């Protein structure tokens, strides 16, 4: 299992539970607003446009973590923490994710999975095996803006290129399928959308709302520009103000039972 980082304690990431957060290494998206660019590539460092960010993060004391060392920590926290949040990067691209979660659950922890929804079959299998207790899926944008936001070519089903996401893009039908699987899972879940000025506006909230219509929870996440981002230009962008976010929340409430800004 490729583990990029560990946050040893969180009161916020798993609702009503004390949790640790495991950040998996590697992601199949390149979201412009991503504030974990050091976790995007499958390995730390190397010759890439992210190398400087990798080095910077290492200097702050966050190198990759060995799985054995992680489990020493988790074993020591049994009875003190309730849950483990597995995020990324994108956890579902890890080939040994099910084995990894099974090993954690044997210690008695609840599991929350954060995902971009690009691998619905993996999500479905994890749910069927009862390896997930809570799931959060990021809805990046409406379909017509997905390519711009996630930095990967988007292949609608009608293009006849389903499966191409394995190499250089995203099959949007898989995003739709993940939404359906999650809504029908009988698990507590949430959808999340990061609200980035210039990328997401009020009309987009309505379009995303149609995709997840009837959802239990939808969180509109405030954009953070005070940290290294994949798109450096966005670091100069000012976030939406409270009244603009409130207007988007009102739109969101037309589509989800609960819609909050955080």
N, C-alpha and C positions, 0 to 999 in steps of 0.2 A: 504494500500500500504506500503510495507516495503522499507523505504528509508534509505540508509546507510550514505550518505553524500551529501553535496551541494557545488558546486563551483559557487560563485555568479556572476562571470564575465569571459568571454572568448572572445578573438578576433579570435581564431583559429578553434574552433571545429565545427562551422556551417559556411561554406563558405559565405563570404560577409555579414555576419550578426553578431550583438552583441548578445551573448547568455549567459544563465545560464546553468549549467550542473547538472543534478540530477543523482546520483548514486544509483541504486536500490540494495537492499540487497539480496544476494543469487545467486548462479550460478550452472548450471548442468554440467559444465566442470571444470577440474582442470589443466589448461594449465601450463606447467612447468615454462614458462617465465612470468606468470601473475604478474604484479606489484601492483595489488590491492587485495592481499590475504585476507585482512580484510573484503572484500565484498563477498567472495566466499560462506561462510556458510550462512544459512537462518537467523541466529541470531548472535548478537555480543557476543564474549567471549565463555565461556564454556570449557569443558575438551576436547581439541583436539590439534593436532600438530600446529594449527594456533592460539592457545590461546595467546601465548606470543606476536604475531603480533597484535592481537586484543587489548591487553592491551597497547602495545606500541602506537598504533594509538589513542586510547582513551586519553592517556596522552598528545597527541599533540592536543587535543581538537576537535576530530571528532567522537562524539557518533552518534547513530542513530537520525533521525529527525522525529518529528511528522508531519503528513500530514497537519494538521491545521496550524502549524507554517510555513511550507513551503509556503502555499497559502497566508499567511500574507505577506511574502517576495515578492512573485510573483505579488500580487496586488499592492504593493508599487512600483514595477519596471515597471508597464505598461507605455509605452511611452518612457522608457529609454532603455529597452532591446527589441530586435526584436523576439528572439527565445528561445526555451528551448531544450536542448539536453538531451535525456533520455538514459542512459548507465548503466553499472553495474560493477560487477555482470552481470546477463543476464535478461533484462527487460521482455522478452516474457514468462518467467516462473511465472510471477506475475499474479494471476487469475483476478485481477481487473485493469489490464493495460488499457483496452479500456475506462473504466469509468474515470480513472485517467487522461488520455490524453484528453478526452472530456472536462473535467473540466478545464484543462489548456487552451485548444483552445478557450473556451468561454471568456477568458481574452484577446484574440486576438493574441496570440503567434503562431509563426511557430513552428513546431515540427520536430526535427531530431531524428531518432531512430538508436541506435547502437545495433547490434545483432550478435550472433554467427551462426544464420541460422538454429538452431536445431528445430525450431517450425514454419514450413512454413505456416501451416493453420492459425496461429495467425497473421503472417505477411500479409497473403492474406486478412484476415478480416479487419485488420487495414487500409490497402490500399483501400479496397472496401468502407469502411466507411469514406474515405477521412480524416483520422486522422493523416496521416503522410505527411510531405512535402519534406522530404529528408531522405534517408536511407543509412546506412553504414553497410556492412557485412564483418566480419572477416573470411577469408579463412585461416585456421590454417596451412594446409599442404596438400600435395597430399594424396589421399585416403589411400595408403599403409603405410603412416606415421601418420595418424590421431590419432590412438590409443596411440602411443608413445608421441605425442605432447600434446593432450588434457587430458591425464590421465584417459581416460574412454574407455572401450571396444567398438569397432566399429563393427556394424552389417550391412554388405552389404545386399541388398535385397535378393540376392541368398541364404543367410543363412536361410531364412524363419523365422527370428526373428524380423521382423519389429515391432516396438512398445516397444521393450525391453529397449529402451533408457529412458523410463519413470522410470525405476528402477535402472539400473546400467550401461547404455551405450549410444551409439549414433548410430542411423540408418543413414548411410551415404547417403541413397537415399533422406533423408530429406534435407541434405545439398545441393544436386543437385537441388532439387525442389525449395528451397529458391533462389538459383542463378537464375533459370528460371523465377520465379515470379518477382524478383527484376528487371531483365533485361527487362521484358515485361510490367513493371508497368507504364511507361510514367512519372515516377518521376525522379528527379535528384538523382543519387546514386553513390556510390563508393564501391569498394572492397578493402580490406586491408590485407596485410600479414606481420607479424613481422618476420624479418630475423635474426634468431638466429644461430650463428655458432655451428656446431655439430648437429643441428636439421634440418636446411633448407640450401640447397646448390643450385648451378646453375641448376642442373638437375631437382630439385624440382620446381623451378620457371617455367620451361617449362611444367611440369606435371600439376601444378596449372593453368597455362595459358590455357591449353586445357579445363579445367573445366569451365572457365569463358570467353572463346574465344568470341571476338566481344564486350566485355564490354566497356563502356564509359570511366571509370576511374579505375585505379588500383594503389594503393599506397603501396610501399614497405617501411615498417616502421623499422627504425633502432632499434636494440635491446638495452634496457637500463638495465645495471647491477648495477647501483649506488643506488639501493633501495631494500627493502625486496622483495624477490621473493618466489613463492611457492617451487621451487626447489632451495635450498640454494646453491647447487654446481654451478649453473649458475651465481651466483654473482661474481665468479672468472673468468668468460669467457670474453675474449676481443672481442668487436664487430668487424664486418667486416670493413675494411678500405674503403676509398672513391672509389678507383679503382675497388675493388671487388663489391661494390654496384652498380657502374656504369655499370659493365658487366652484372649484374642481370637486371638492368633497360633496357638494350638493348634487352635482351631476352624478358622481359615483353612487350616491344613495338611491338613484333611480334603478340601479342594476344589481347592487349587492345589499344583503340584509344589514350589513354593518360596513361602513366605509369611514376610515379615520386617517388623519394626517399625522405622520410621526417623523 
